[in-house]
Amino acid sequence: MSLFIVGPARMPAALKFIFKTYKTVQKQIINLKNDLEDDIGAEEIKKDVFNEMRMEELNLFDKSDKDE
């Protein structure tokens, strides 16, 4: 951990640099996440999982109807 002391004259420039760097890093992380999701086909996996869960619910519903 480090501490930087910035005088009042340089404070606006320092804050601008910090926020600009933060936004750049944030944008790169979002792009990396999106690229990884595209590469592994995350949207397809999500759809498959959703459909599988839905089928399980329907099967449970059918079983409960037959038991009555």
N, C-alpha and C positions, 0 to 999 in steps of 0.2 A: 504494500500500500504506500502511496506517496501523497504528498501534500504540495500543491503549487499555490504560491501566493501571487495574486495578480492585482495590480493597482487599479484604481478607479478609471484611469485613462484607457487601460487595455481590457477592461472587463467586457465591454460589448463585443469586441473582436474575439475574445476568448470564448464567450458564450456562443457566438455565431459558429465558431469552429467546432465546438463540442456538439452542438445540435446538428450541424451539417454532417459531421462524422457519424453520429448516432443514426441519422436517417439513411445514410449510405449503407451502413452495416445492416440495418434493419431490412432495407430493400434487397440486399444481397442474400440475406438469410431466407427471405420470402421466395426469391427466385430459386434458390437451391432447393427449398422444400417442394416447390411446384415441379421442378425438374425431376426430383426423386419420385414424386407421386406419379408423374407421367411415365417415367421409366419402368416402374414396377406395376403400372396399371392399377393404381389405387382405386380409381372410380369403379372399375370392373369388379374389384374385390369387394368394395362396399356394397355394390348391387347384389353380388352373389351371396354375401352374408345376410343382407336384408331378405332376399328371397328364401334362403334356407330357414331363417327364423320364422318367416311367414308360413312356410310349409309345416314347420313344427307346430305352430299355433293351430293351424287348420287340422292337423292330425290329432292333436289333443282334444280339439273341439269335437271331431268326429267320434273319437273314443268315448267321450263323456255322453254324447247322444246315444250311442249304442248301449251304454251301461244303464241307461234309464229305462 
